[in-house]
Amino acid sequence: MKISEPDLQEDPDYDPEVDGQAAYLRLPDHPAENISGYVKKTVRLSDLIDYEGADIYMDFDLAGRLIGIEILG
């Protein structure tokens, strides 16, 4: 597992308002160092369940494997 800052240069949804308030957890099942080109679907946790709290987004690859989790504070 690797915890890193989101790749702001690659993220088309980058919001400077949350800069420095985000963390990205890249899961070890994905071999690429930079997964931005591999993300085929992003799902917001609050769209799946009744959840209140920090925004949590889950990134999936083409095979449907969870490859990363972004937490916005």
Backbone bond lengths (Angstrom), bond angles and torsions (degrees), N, CA, C in turn:
res aa  C-N    CA-C-N  psi(-1)  N-CA   C-N-CA  omega(-1)  CA-C   N-CA-C  phi
1 M - - - 1.435 - - 1.523 108.58 -
2 K 1.292 116.45 143.59 1.463 120.37 178.11 1.517 108.64 -135.00
3 I 1.307 115.15 128.46 1.462 120.29 176.02 1.517 106.79 -102.19
4 S 1.311 116.36 128.64 1.453 119.79 -177.66 1.517 110.39 -147.27
5 E 1.314 113.63 169.69 1.453 119.71 173.62 1.523 107.53 -73.93
6 P 1.312 119.04 147.58 1.461 120.37 175.29 1.526 110.30 -61.26
7 D 1.319 117.29 148.36 1.456 121.94 178.80 1.524 108.35 -78.85
8 L 1.312 116.76 91.24 1.459 121.81 -172.67 1.516 112.46 -68.13
9 Q 1.330 117.84 -28.09 1.462 120.72 178.86 1.523 110.78 -67.39
10 E 1.324 117.96 -30.71 1.461 122.86 -175.43 1.518 113.28 -95.11
11 D 1.316 118.10 -12.57 1.461 121.74 -171.57 1.523 111.43 -90.70
12 P 1.347 117.62 110.50 1.456 119.04 179.99 1.528 113.64 -69.67
13 D 1.338 116.85 -16.30 1.461 121.39 -179.43 1.524 111.97 -98.75
14 Y 1.336 116.93 15.96 1.460 120.77 -178.25 1.521 110.76 -56.90
15 D 1.317 115.42 130.56 1.459 121.89 179.68 1.527 107.99 -121.00
16 P 1.315 119.05 113.08 1.465 120.46 -178.39 1.525 113.38 -62.06
17 E 1.331 118.28 -18.40 1.465 121.63 178.22 1.521 111.66 -64.95
18 V 1.348 118.18 -29.23 1.461 120.71 -178.49 1.527 111.82 -105.33
19 D 1.328 117.50 7.19 1.458 121.18 179.03 1.525 109.57 -55.71
20 G 1.302 117.20 130.26 1.453 122.02 -179.69 1.518 113.17 84.92
21 Q 1.314 118.20 -2.56 1.456 122.35 -179.42 1.521 110.84 -117.68
22 A 1.321 116.77 23.83 1.458 120.60 -177.45 1.523 109.91 -129.18
23 A 1.320 115.26 150.29 1.463 121.92 174.48 1.519 107.57 -134.20
24 Y 1.322 116.05 147.58 1.458 120.64 179.12 1.520 108.58 -126.95
25 L 1.313 115.91 127.00 1.455 122.85 178.91 1.521 107.34 -105.70
26 R 1.330 116.32 108.86 1.462 121.48 178.59 1.515 107.53 -92.04
27 L 1.331 117.17 121.81 1.451 121.70 -175.33 1.526 111.03 -79.73
28 P 1.336 117.79 148.29 1.463 121.41 -172.08 1.522 115.01 -70.85
29 D 1.319 119.60 -13.27 1.459 120.85 -179.26 1.525 112.51 -70.43
30 H 1.311 117.43 -14.90 1.457 119.40 -178.20 1.529 109.34 -101.53
31 P 1.328 117.40 124.15 1.470 120.53 -173.07 1.521 115.57 -76.20
32 A 1.321 118.55 -20.58 1.463 120.51 -174.79 1.517 111.86 -75.24
33 E 1.320 116.18 141.23 1.460 120.94 176.45 1.531 110.28 -70.73
34 N 1.326 116.62 -40.13 1.464 122.27 178.91 1.530 107.16 -112.45
35 I 1.327 117.70 108.85 1.467 120.17 -173.41 1.516 113.88 -90.34
36 S 1.335 117.89 0.81 1.467 119.02 -173.22 1.527 112.53 -57.00
37 G 1.312 119.22 -35.33 1.459 121.24 179.19 1.515 113.47 -78.13
38 Y 1.323 117.07 -11.59 1.460 121.71 -177.36 1.518 112.85 -97.72
39 V 1.317 117.90 -13.32 1.459 121.32 -177.97 1.528 108.75 -73.19
40 K 1.333 115.41 119.16 1.461 120.20 179.22 1.518 112.63 -106.89
41 K 1.332 116.59 -19.24 1.459 120.38 179.90 1.525 108.85 -152.47
42 T 1.330 115.93 137.50 1.455 121.85 175.31 1.519 107.93 -122.65
43 V 1.336 115.52 131.62 1.464 121.41 -177.79 1.522 108.38 -122.71
44 R 1.317 115.44 131.20 1.471 121.23 176.75 1.524 108.42 -86.26
45 L 1.324 117.08 130.80 1.456 121.91 -177.21 1.521 112.26 -56.05
46 S 1.332 117.23 -41.80 1.467 120.03 -177.36 1.533 112.44 -68.74
47 D 1.343 117.93 -13.71 1.464 120.60 173.99 1.532 111.25 -79.62
48 L 1.329 116.70 -16.59 1.469 121.63 -177.96 1.519 113.48 -98.57
49 I 1.326 115.81 -38.05 1.464 120.31 -175.97 1.527 109.13 -136.50
50 D 1.324 115.70 164.58 1.456 121.42 175.35 1.519 107.21 -75.62
51 Y 1.320 116.49 101.51 1.456 122.18 -172.85 1.520 109.19 -139.44
52 E 1.311 116.32 134.71 1.454 122.20 173.51 1.512 107.77 -125.47
53 G 1.287 116.15 131.51 1.459 121.16 -179.16 1.510 109.54 154.95
54 A 1.317 115.85 -158.26 1.458 120.83 179.13 1.524 109.63 -59.23
55 D 1.328 116.11 146.39 1.464 119.70 175.80 1.526 108.95 -68.02
56 I 1.324 115.94 127.59 1.458 121.69 179.04 1.518 107.80 -124.55
57 Y 1.325 115.23 126.01 1.456 122.26 179.99 1.522 109.01 -119.29
58 M 1.322 116.29 137.14 1.462 121.94 179.60 1.522 108.66 -112.59
59 D 1.329 116.35 128.41 1.457 122.01 -179.97 1.527 109.74 -101.64
60 F 1.332 115.27 134.84 1.463 122.16 -179.58 1.522 109.38 -121.44
61 D 1.348 116.03 148.24 1.457 119.83 176.46 1.523 110.20 -90.34
62 L 1.323 116.96 -175.67 1.458 122.33 -176.09 1.528 112.25 -60.30
63 A 1.337 116.97 -31.30 1.470 121.69 -179.70 1.527 112.48 -82.32
64 G 1.331 117.26 -2.02 1.460 120.47 -179.76 1.517 113.68 86.54
65 R 1.342 117.19 10.60 1.472 120.83 178.74 1.523 109.83 -82.81
66 L 1.324 116.02 137.75 1.456 121.39 175.29 1.529 107.47 -71.09
67 I 1.333 116.96 121.26 1.458 119.95 -176.82 1.526 113.24 -116.59
68 G 1.338 117.29 -12.53 1.450 118.71 179.18 1.512 111.94 -168.49
69 I 1.331 114.89 156.30 1.461 122.08 179.52 1.532 107.21 -133.15
70 E 1.337 115.48 128.00 1.461 121.02 177.07 1.516 109.17 -109.51
71 I 1.321 115.28 133.23 1.471 121.27 179.15 1.529 107.45 -120.45
72 L 1.328 115.28 121.55 1.462 121.05 179.47 1.517 109.34 -107.23
73 G 1.312 115.77 126.98 1.454 120.71 -176.11 1.478 114.85 -86.31
